[in-house]
Amino acid sequence: MKKIIILLTTLFVSLSSQATLITVELNQNTYQVGDVLTANFIISEIEDDASALQRMLSGFGFDVSWNNMMIEYSAVRFGDKLDAAPGFSVQSPINLMANSLTLSETSYSWSDELFAVQNGLSRFLLASVDFNVVGAGNGLGSLDLSNVVLWDDFNIDFSDINSRNKEYSVTSATPIDVPEPSSMVLMLMGFIFLVRKKIMS
């Protein structure tokens, strides 16, 4: 009996649990007013099911919030790993307030169709959101994730989910124009240099 208990304990301890991770990747880290900030929401480190196989993601939902003094929502695009059979997913961006957005997608594809597009992937895109940079604010802003929910092809919620917010900065309220020297001034300086050189020789 002791051997069975030790064996089961060893088996359960050796099965490591990993947290599925949702991260935000930006197209750049520093912006100016007038730029477009693109935030890609990536899923990675997808947890395994009871038989130690990677779970197939069938749906997600999460809230994104931001400082509306710096950026404003422009557009959203969803990834293609849940829409395995085109037209069999429901994508819904819902603008809750001026500074937050709820993104969700539910796939109605069969398990084998999800398996065909997700199997072996260590990470993939859930959605991309474009924001217009409208002000410098205090110079530093962040995109914050909350209420993250993921479920698999059997409609079972993922048990362990971590999410990481992303910071960005806006360097100036308006792009700074650097004056260019006039071509006439440059030509005049070159002409003076040639005349001086001729006089010296």
Order of alpha helices (4+ residues) and beta strands (2+ residues): alpha-beta-beta-beta-beta-beta-beta-beta-alpha-beta-beta-beta-beta-alpha
